[in-house]
Amino acid sequence: MAEDTRRRSPRVSVCIPTIDRADLLREAIESVAAQTFTDFEIVVADNSGSHDLQRKIDQVLAEFPRLDLVVKRQPSRVGPAENFNSLIDAARGEFWVCLPDDDRLCPDFIARALAALEAHQECAFTFADHWIIRADGTRDETESANNTVRFGRHLLREGVYRHDQLFGIALRQSMCLQTAMFRRSVIQTFRFLPGIMLLDQSLFVRMGVADEPLCAYYIDGRVFEYRIHGAQITATTRRAEMIRDQIAVFETLRGIPRAYTRDVNAKLSRGYLALALTEAEEGSLPSARIDAAKSLRLALSLRGALGALLVMAVPAGVPLARRAYGWAARFLGS
């Protein structure tokens, strides 16, 4: 049975990048095994770079003998973009899904996404809302609802979104990579940019400015479970590094729609100000002044301009002000 399955291409490739979270990897695979749609393969990209960790991963995979499992093993650890791109190259399905090893699919994820793409051939991918789950795997309904509003998904309605709408949706960060199903030909074209940690934000804004128009289908429902825990990249990466990465996403972008130039400049201004504040607190005063000046040049609000001027004038006093006055952080918009 397994050999027959491997001789033909599955409809869907569910691709799991993993490092050293064997127990969470088990949960991720179990969530794929529980799908109502079953014509899929699971491609695991093992980026652990350690024989001991590889053995633990192999032990987990051996627990699922009935699944069509493919392992792509990195000889040594590579960057996230390189590991994710290896999943694109290894996949055989017509449709491509990314499932990080610490997250889970809801049982109807594949069925709903596939139905949307089959009904709307003009769409390159689907995206949807998602649940927030705690480290122990339980759902946080309050934070899930807050997250929906925070990233503007409460403004979306189920259906097709045209190319001229996608950049604005991506700018609000309403699209989450883990909730998306792509036509494999599309993800093969765009891939992930090496050196960028915010892989999904970079991907979706680039799709929003693509020369060839793309459409997407929004599924108005939570079809994915996104785990919040202390070992996430966003939790383990220094704040300044994360801010620089977000700035890089937009500074390297070409062809921003004119209607969104002001919004992008405002986002960059806030980013440079947040970076300047962080650098001031870390004692990197020359860098803080430089980034505050960049924020000032792009500032579109009086609050942002005043914040940038403050950091430029007295960067050494910023940490004290932030500690001494709760209003300072709010006033500066950080």
N, C-alpha and C positions, 0 to 999 in steps of 0.2 A: 504493500500500500504506500509506504513512504517513498519507494523508488518511483512509482507511477506519478506521485505528486511532484517529485523533483524533475520529471521529464517535461513538464509543461510549465509555463509561466503562470503564477497566481494572478488574480485580479489586483490584489493589494499587497504592498510591502509595508509592514510595520517595522520601523527601524529604531533600534534602542541603543543609544550611546551609553556606555557604562565604564566606571573606573574601579571603585572598590566598595560597592554597596551591595553585596550579594543578597542580603535579606530583602532589601527594597527591590532589587532586580527580580526576585521571585514574585513579589506582589505585582510588579509591572507585567510580567509574562502571564500571570494568572488572570489579569484583567483583559489581556488579549484572548486568552483561551476561552473566556466567558462571553465573547462577542456573539451576537445573534447571526452575524454574517461570517461564514467560515472559510471562504476561499482566499486565504491570506498566507503569506510567509512572514516569519520574524527574522530580521537580520540584526544581529548583535555586533556592535563595534566595540571590542574590548581594548580600552585605552589604559589599562592598569599598569602595564610595563613591569609587572612583577610575577614571577613564576608562582609564588604562594597565592597571590590574588587570582591569578588565572585558574589555578586548581579549584579555588572556591567558586569561581564563576562556572567552571565546567561541571561541578557538582550540582549547581542549581539547574543548569541546562539539562542534565541527565534526568531530572525529575519530570521532564515533559517529552517522553519518547514519541508521543503521537503527533506532536506539532512539527511543522515544516520549519526547522531552525537552521540558520546559516550564521557562522561566526566569522567576522572579519577581525583579525587580531593584529594590533599595532606592535611591531618589534620593540619599540620604546615609546614613551608618552609623547604625543603630539598635541598641538593646540586644538581647542574646541572646533574651530572651523575646519581644520584638516580632518578631524575625526568624523564630523558630520558629513563632509564631502565624500568620505570613503563609504558612507552609508548610501549616498546617492549612486555611487559607482557600482556598489555590490547589489543593489536592488534589481529585481526582475519584473515586478508588478507594473501594471498600467498606471496604478495610483500609488502615491507615496505619502506615508504618515511618519512623523517623528514622535517617539515616546521616550523621553528621558527616563533613566532607570529609577528615579525617585518619585515618579508620577504614575497615574493609572487612567485607563480609558473606562468610561461608562459602557455598559453592555451594548447599547445601541449606537455607539459612535460611528463605526464603520458603515453600518446599514444606512444611517441617516445621511452621512456625507456622500456616500456612493450614490444614493437615490437622487440627491440634489445635482450631482455632476452629470448623471445620466439623463436627467430631465432637462438640464441646461447646458447644452454642449458648448455654448459661448463662454462658459465660466472656466477659468484656469485653476481655481482652487475654492475651497470652502473655508470658513472660519466660524467660530461660535463662542458662546460664553462658557464659563467653567466654574467648578466648585473650588473653594480653598479648603484644603485639609491640613490638619495639624500634623506634627511629627509622628504621632501615634496612629495616623490614618483616619481619625474621626473627622467628620465634616464640621467646618465652622460656618454656620449659616449666616451669622451676622457679618463676618468679614467677607463672605462670598457676596452678599448684597452690597456691602460698601465698595468692594472691588469692581463690581459691575458699574456702579455710578462713577467711581474714580477714573475709570478708563473709558467712559462715555458709551458703554454698550447699552445703557438704558435708552439711548437716543436712536438705536438701530431697530429696524423691523426686519422680519424674515423676508428674504428675497434677494434679487440680483442687484449688485452695485456696479455701476459703470466705471470705466477707467478714470473719468474726470472726478469721481468721488473718492477714489481709493487713497490718494495722497493725504487728504484731510483726515480720513479714518486712521491711516497709519501714523500721522502726526500726533493724534490723540492717544496712540498706543492701544487702540481698541482691538487690534489683531494680536493674537497669541499663537506662536508657532505650534505649540502642542495641540491646539484645537483645530488645526488646519489639515485638510487632505488636498494634495496637489496632484494634478496630472504629472506623471513622472517626466514627460518631455519639458514641462515648464520649470520644474525644480532643477533639471539638468542644465537648463539655459542660465539660470540665475546663480545657483550655487551659493556658498557662503564665503565672505571675504576674510582671508587670514588677517590676524592681528586685531579683529573686532570681537569683543566679548558679547556685546548685545546683538547676537546673531539675528534674532527675529526682527528687531526694530530696523536693523540695516537692510534685511531682506525685503521687508514690506515697503519701506520708503523707496527703495530702488525699483520695486515693481510699480510703485505709483508714478514714477517718472519715466517708465520704459518707453522706448520709441514705438514699439508695437503695442497698441491698446490691449489691455487685459480687463476682464470682468471677474467678479468674485461673488460667491453666494454666501449670505449670512444665515446661519442656523440659529434661530431664536430659542436657545435652550442650553442648559449646562450638560455638556457631553464628555467632560474631562475633569479629572481631579488633580489639582496643582498643589503639591506638598510644600509647606513652609517649614524649614528646619535649619539648624545652625550650620550645616555643612554645604549649603548652597553657595554657588559662586558669588551671588550678590551679598551673602552674609560673610564670606571669607576674604573678599577683595577690599583693599583699602578704598575709603570713600573718594579720595582724590583721583585714584585710578579709574574708578567707575565714572566719575564726572568727565574726565578727559575722554573716555571711550564714547560717552554720549555726544560730546562735542564733535568728535571725529566722525560719527555717523552722518552728521549734517554738513560738516565742513568739506567732506570728500564727495558730497552729492552734487551732481550736475543736472541742470535742466529743471530746477524747482519751478513749479507753476507760478506764474506771476501773482495769482490770487492769494498764494500762501507765503510770499516773500516776507511780508510783515510778521506773520506768525513764526516763521523759522528764525528771523532775526531776534524776535522776543525770546524765543526758546534758547538761542545761543547766548543772548545777553544774560539771562538768568543762570545759564550754565557757567559762564565765565565768572559771574559774581559768586556763585556757590563755590567754585574752585578757588577764587581769591580768598574767600573767608576761611576755607579749609587750610589753605597754604599759610595764611596768617596765624591760625591756631597752631600749626605745626612748626612755626618759626621760620618759614621760607618767605621772608619779607620782600626781597626783590621780585620773586615770582608772583607774589600776591599783588604787588603794584602793577606789574605788567598785565596780569589777567584782569584786574579791576579796570585798567584803561581800555582793554578790549571790550569789556562789558559796557563801559560808558559810551563807546562809539556806537554800540548797537542798541542802547537803551531807548525804550519807547515810552517809559513812564517816569514820573518824577521820583517815585519811590526807588526804582532801580538806579536812576542817575545819582540820587543822594547816597545810596548804599555804596556804589562804586567810588564816588568821590571820598567817602569816609575811609574806605580801605586804602585808597591811593594816598590820602593825607597822613593817616596815622595807623598803618597796618599793625604796629606793635600793640596798639590799644584795643584792637578788635576782640581778642580773646577775653580780655578783662571785661569789656562792655557786655559781651554775650553771657559771661558768667554772672555778672553783677545785676544785669537788668533783663528780665524775661522778655521785655518788649523789644529788645534789640533784635533778637532772632526773627520775631514776627515782622518787625518794621523792615528788616533787610530782605524779607521774603525767602529766607534760606530754609 
